[in-house]
């Protein structure tokens, strides 16, 4: 039981220091604009995140 608090502290410290530095753009493109978004991402050397959703749902 004495080791529980230091162990929890270590796990918390480890998880706080292991986060990624990925910045997500606020731009949203439709599937029709995917080629344009790819070209823009390559030109600006930025990552492209592709998430497929159904716009008819909430």
BAKOL-932393 format. One line per 2 residues: number of its first residue (from 1); their letters; for each residue x, y, z of N, C-alpha, C. Coordinates in pm, whole numbers. Atoms other than C-alpha are relative to their C-alpha. Layout:
NUM = a = X Y Z X Y Z X Y Z; ...
This chain:
1 = xx = 82 -119 0 0 0 0 86 126 0; -88 -116 -5 294 233 66 52 36 -138
3 = xx = -53 -23 134 406 196 -296 -108 49 -97; 108 -37 90 64 279 -443 6 148 -40
5 = xx = -4 -143 30 95 659 -419 121 36 -89; -111 -30 91 447 680 -569 -19 -62 -139
7 = xx = 26 64 129 345 436 -842 -100 81 -81; 99 -83 70 40 645 -931 62 132 -46
9 = xx = -69 -123 38 256 958 -934 91 -21 -120; -88 31 112 507 795 -1167 -80 -20 -128
11 = xx = 84 25 118 232 678 -1405 -58 132 -52; 54 -130 39 77 1026 -1406 108 85 -67
13 = xx = -111 -77 58 414 1191 -1475 36 -54 -138; -34 62 128 488 944 -1754 -103 33 -107
15 = xx = 104 -27 99 152 996 -1927 -5 148 -38; 1 -144 31 179 1375 -1905 116 37 -93
17 = xx = -116 -33 83 522 1374 -2071 -2 -74 -134; 1 83 120 427 1126 -2346 -103 46 -103
19 = xx = 101 -45 95 177 1340 -2537 66 48 -129; -53 -36 132 224 1411 -2906 -22 149 -26
21 = xx = 12 -140 37 272 1754 -3055 -59 11 -141; 67 -4 130 29 1715 -3345 -106 109 4
23 = xx = 98 -108 9 -162 2029 -3438 -97 -33 -112; 103 34 96 -490 1965 -3616 -55 129 -61
25 = xx = 53 -115 71 -602 2213 -3878 -149 11 23; 143 -20 -19 -944 2365 -3837 -77 -9 -130
27 = xx = 66 10 130 -1018 2326 -4209 -74 -133 -11; 79 120 24 -1287 2078 -4307 -29 -6 -150
29 = xx = 22 20 142 -1311 1937 -4658 -99 -114 -19; 89 111 35 -1572 1718 -4821 80 -100 -83
31 = xx = -69 103 76 -1480 1399 -5008 30 48 -142; -23 -55 133 -1510 1594 -5334 124 90 -4
33 = xx = -115 -91 -9 -1233 1828 -5215 126 -70 51; -112 75 -56 -997 1550 -5101 129 21 -78
35 = xx = -121 -19 81 -753 1589 -5392 60 139 27; -46 -136 -30 -733 1964 -5323 65 6 139
37 = xx = -55 1 -136 -672 1901 -4952 135 -72 4; -128 72 7 -396 1648 -5030 109 90 -58
39 = xx = -98 -88 64 -222 1894 -5262 42 113 95; -29 -107 -95 -245 2170 -5001 89 -50 113
41 = xx = -79 57 -110 -106 1944 -4728 143 -29 -44; -134 29 51 187 1834 -4944 78 130 -21
43 = xx = -65 -129 28 264 2191 -5050 48 67 129; -34 -66 -126 264 2319 -4690 74 -92 98
45 = xx = -67 100 -83 431 2003 -4553 -68 -17 136; 83 19 -118 149 1952 -4305 -64 -138 -5
47 = xx = 68 130 1 -12 1625 -4195 -146 15 -44; 139 1 44 -349 1537 -4344 -72 -108 78
49 = xx = 80 94 -79 -605 1373 -4120 -129 -26 -76; 119 37 76 -880 1184 -4299 -95 -73 92
51 = xx = 104 61 -84 -1195 1108 -4102 -127 -7 -84; 121 18 79 -1492 963 -4286 -120 -1 93
53 = xx = 123 -4 -78 -1829 1056 -4140 -118 17 -94; 122 -19 77 -2185 1061 -4262 -58 138 39
55 = xx = 48 -134 -35 -2293 1429 -4280 -148 4 34; 142 4 -31 -2655 1323 -4244 -31 -36 145
57 = xx = 20 37 -140 -2602 1214 -3883 55 108 91; -51 -99 -96 -2534 1416 -3572 97 -63 96
